[in-house]
Amino acid sequence: MAAGISRTSPHALAELNLLNAAGALRGLDGAKLAGAGTVIYDLNREPLFLRTRVEGGDADAYADTAVDPRVGAPLLAVSHAEWAPQALYEEAAETLRSRRRPITYNEARFVAYSFPKVAIQFLRDGAEVALLELYTWRQVPPARKRRKNEPPGDFERWSFLDEQPPNVRTRNRRRYTKRTKELNRVIPGRELLKLRLIEAERFKSYIDRIDLWLNDTRELHYSTNNADHHPCYELRGQQTSVWCVAASVQMLLDFYRYNYLQTRLATELGLGTLANPNGLPYGNEQLVVDTLEDLTSNAVDAGLNWSPSWAEFRNEIRANRPLISFIPGHSRTVAGYTRSGLPWLTPFRGLLVYDPWPPNIGVITRWENFDTQSYRVMFNAHLTLV
């Protein structure tokens, strides 16, 4: 088994319970976290976060919780997908054994090679001999020297901790410390030591002034009419390790009922072919806007924002419009938000992310902690012709 097993912190579990009591989690009431989670390491070899399977809910799910305070908060994300680390490790090991020249190793661990994307790193006497992307089992290329301020590419390794500017590291530590102090006020003693998501109504009984509970949550639906809500968004997995932008554009266009194959979108975006794919080069972000408008004959008016704020994500979702979000080394779509908690605490701000990675699978993250991620570029799209 890959190295690195630990237990979810009570602060992260308190955050999960707050989300559940606010009604922001779906199908996890009364579910239980596995007794031990898998440590995901940073590329610099420091433990970064813990991925723990959520058991007993209506569907597969896992929670990502902080190990290093420099991530900025105890809870990073809750994702609705299977997490089977032993099976993944065995698949990766079999890939190495099947090579013409099998690779020997004496250590293996899960690594965030491009946060939040994960690979398995195999080492021999402390030195890396292979870094295989989950599910595709492709070898992640060696690090390249990038230009100043150039973000990493769509299939490129980079260290989340080492690439944080000093002011961001300081800010994240302070934010983490502040949040843990706040959560100490709502941890209901021994209940959280059971690693169970307490039933919402029971958890509320532990909290005073419960009538002031904060819950501002919305996801995309067929219309803005709150009386007849029905979910209206579909996940699309990227067809190659570098086609996250094509898959993101596909998801957004699907919402507006423009159905294009990912291969066609890759052609429009200059992303090569299935046999010879490439990512969207830095500086070509305008191609996303052009593609959205060209393939809808300008029925969709697209725009980009280089410094998106929480309010902009929230306002677009309130208007029932999906967004594309670029983070360092990756592209996803956003289809909802939550701002929830208690009025005397800093609210948890989360985004409902439809992530096309892993390739050909994708994952729905409900919710990604807005305060632990770097949002590089945001693309919006307004339907202007009817």
N, C-alpha and C positions, 0 to 999 in steps of 0.2 A: 504493500500500500504506500502511496505517496506520503511524505513526511508532513507533519503539521496538523495536530488535532487540538481543539480547545473548546471552551464553553462560552455561550453567549452571555454578555454582561447584563446585570440587572437593569442598567440604564437603557440599553437598547430594547430590552423586553418591556420596560415601562413605556417607551415611545411607541412600540407596537400596540400595547394595550390602549394607549390614548387614541391612536388611529382607529382601532377596532371599535372602541366605545363611541367615537364620533361618527361611526358608520362609513368610514372611508375605505375600509378593507372589505373585500368581497369573498364570502364563502369560507372564512377562517375563524368564525366565532367558536371558541372552545377548542381550537386546534392546539397542538403541542409541538414545541420545537424539539428536534432530535437532541439527545443528551450531549452530543459533541458535534462540533462543526469543523469544517475544513479551513485551515489557514491558507489564505491567498497571499503570496509574497509579492513585494515590489521587485522590479528588475535589479535593484541595488541590494537585494537579498534580505531586506528587512521585512518582517511581517506587516501586512498592510490592512487586510480586513478578513473577517470570518464569514464563510458561507455555510448556513445551517438550514437543513431541510425542515420544512413545516409539515407535520404529520397530522392526519385526522381531519383535514379540511375537505371541502367539496371538490378540490382539484389539486394537482401538484403545485407546490410553491416552495420558495426558499427566501431567506432573509440574509442580506449582506450587512454586517455590523462592524464597527470600527475596532481595529486592534491598535493602530497608531493614531494618536489625537490629531495629527496633521491632516487627516481627511476632513476634519471640521465638525463632525457630529457623531453621536453614538450609532445612529441608524442611517445607513446609506441608501438602501432600497429594499423593496419587497417585490419579488418577481414571480409570475405565475408560469412555472416551468418545472420540469423534473431536474433533480440534482442527485446524481448517483456517482460519487467520486471513485469508488472502487471499480465500477464498470468502465468508467472513462480511462482510468489508469491502465486497466488491462488491455483496452483497445489500443492505446498509445504504445504500450510495451510490445504488443503483437506487431504493430507497424514497424517498430525497430527490428524485431526478429525476422520479419519478412524481407528485409532489404538484402540486396546481393551481398553486401558486406555488413553483417549484423554489428550493431554498436553495443559495446559493453558499458555498463554503468553500475554505480553502487548507491545512488541516491536519486530520488525523484520528488518533485513538488509542483504544486499549482502556482502559476505566476501570472499577475496582471501585466501582460506584455504591452498592452495599450489600453489602459484603464477606461472602461470596465471590461474590455475583452481579455479572455484568459487562455493560457496555454499550459502545457505540462513541460517542465524543464527537467531534463535528465543530466546528471552530473557524474563524473568519475573523479574521485579524489578532490572534490570541490570545484572542478572545472567543468563548464558546460560542454556536453557533447551533442545535445539536440534540444531544440525548443519547438514543440509541435502544437499548432493551433488546435483547440478543442474541436472535435467533430470532423473537420476536414483532414486533420493530421498532416497538414502542410508544414514544412520547415519555415519558421519565421526568419526572415533575412537578418543578417547582421546589421547593427546600427550604422547609419550613414551620418556624415557631417552635414547639418542643415544650415541654411543661411540664417542670419540674425532675424529673430521674430518669426521665422517660418515654422508653421505647425508640422507635426509628423504626418506622414501619408496614411492611406487607408489600410495598409498592411505593413506596418512598420513598428519596431519595438522602441519604446521610450520609457524612462523611469518617471512615474508619477511624483515621487518624493523629490528626486534630484532636480527635476525641472520646475519645481515650485520656486518662484522668486522669494527672497527672504521675507518681504512684507506679507506675502500670502501665507507662508508658514506660520508667522507670528499671529496673523489674524485668525487662522484656522485653529491654532492651539487655544487662543482666548475664547473663540466661539465654542469649542468643545468643552472647555472647563465651565463656561457659563451654563451650557445646556445640562451638563451632569449635575451641577448644583441645583438647577431648577427641577430636574427630574427626581432628585432626592426627596422633594416635598410631596411627590405623588406615589412613591413606591410603597405598596401595601404589605410591607414586612415579608413574612414567610411565603405568601402567595406566589410571588415572583420567583422564588427559588425552585418552584415546581416546573419552570420553563413552559407554562401553559398560557395561552391567550385566554384570559378570564372572560366568561360570557359578559357581553357589554353591560347589561343591566346590573349584574353583580359588581362589576368593576366600578361602575358609577357610585355604588353605595359606599365606596371607600373615600369618595371625594366630596368635600363640602362645597356649597354654592353650586350644585350641579345644574341648577336651572339656568346658569349662565354659560352652558357648554357651547363652544364655538365649532361650527361645521359649515364651511363654505366649499362645497365640492361640486364639480360638474365635469361631465365628459360629453363627447360629441354624440348627437342623436339625429334623428331624421329632421327635426326642426327645433326651433327655440321654444316651442310650446311645452311648458313643464308638465302639463296635464296628460300628455300622451308620449312620454319618453320611451324610446326604443333605441338601444345601441346601434350605431351606424358607422362602424369602422372596421377594416380588415387588416390583419397582419400579413406582410409579404416578406419572406426570407430572401436575402441577397443570394444570387445564383453563383457568385464567386467570392473569394475572400476580399476583393477590392471593389465590389459593386454596391456598397452601401448607399451611395448617392442615387444610383439608378433605382434601387428598391424603394428608397424614400420618396422619390418623385412618383413612382408607380402607386404607392399607397395614397398619396395626396390626390393624384388624378383619378384613382378609383373612387374616391369619396365623391367627386364631382361627376362620376359616371362617364369618364373618359378612360376606356380600357385599352392599355397598350402593353405589349409584351416587354419584359425587361431587356431583351436583346435589342429591340427597337429603341428603347430609351437610352441604352448604352451607346448606340450609334449616334443619336442626337447629341449626347453629352461628350462624345469623343473618348469613350471608355473601352474601345477595342471590341473583341469578340469573346465568346465563351472559350475558345481555344487559346486566345492570346489576350487576356483582359488586362486592363490597367485602371488605376484610380484617377480621380479628378485632381489635376495638378493645382498646387497653391497658386492663387491669382486668377483662376478660371471660374470663380464662384458665380459670376454673372451668367454663365451658361445655364445654371439652374433656372434663373428667372426667364431667360430667353426660351428655354425648352418648354416650361409651363405655359408660356403665352403662345408660342408657335404651334404647339400641338393641340391647342384649344381655339385656334384662330382668334386669339385675343379675347375670348369669352372669359378667361381668367386673367385678372390683373395681378401680377406677382411683384413682390418687392423684397429687398433684403435689408437687414439691420445688423451692423457690426458690433453693437453693444446692447444686446437685448436685456430688458429688465423683467422682473417678475410680473409687473403690471401689464406689460405687453403680451406675455404668454397668456395671462389670465383674461385679458380683454378679448383676444382673438378667440379663445375657447368660448367665452360668454356669447360671442357673436356666431358661434357654431361653425368655426373655421379651423381646420387642422393647420399645423405648421411643420416645417422641416427645421431641425436644429443640428448645426454642426458643433461638435465638441472636438478637442484635439484628437486627430487620427480617426474620426468616425462621423457618420451621419445617421440620424434617426428621425422619426416623426413624433409629434406631441399631439395627443388627442384628449387631454383632460388635465384638471388640476385639483388639488385640495389645499385648503388652508384651515387647519383644524387644531383643536386642543382646548386649553382652559384660558380664561381671560387674564389670569395673573401670571401666565407663562408666555414666553415667546412662541408664537404659533409655528407648528410644523408646516412647511411649504413644500408640497410635492407635485411632481408632474407625472402624468400618465404617459409613459413612453412606449411606443410601438417600435421595437428595435429589430432591424433586419438581421442582426448578428445573433447567434451563429449562422453561418451560411446554410441556406436551404431549410432553415428551421425558424429562426427569429425567436423573440421572447417579448412578452408584454410585462412591463414593469409598472406595478401599481403599489407603491409610488417611488419615484426617484427623488431623493432629498435635493431640492433646488440649491441649498446652501453648501453642498459638497461637490458640485460639478462646475466646470468652466464652460460656459456657453459662448462659443466663438462667433458664430453667425446664426441668425434666425431668418428664415424665409416665410413670408406670409403670402396668401393667395385669396383674392376676393373675386367671387363670381359676379361679373358685371353685365352679362347678357342673359336674357331669359326668353 
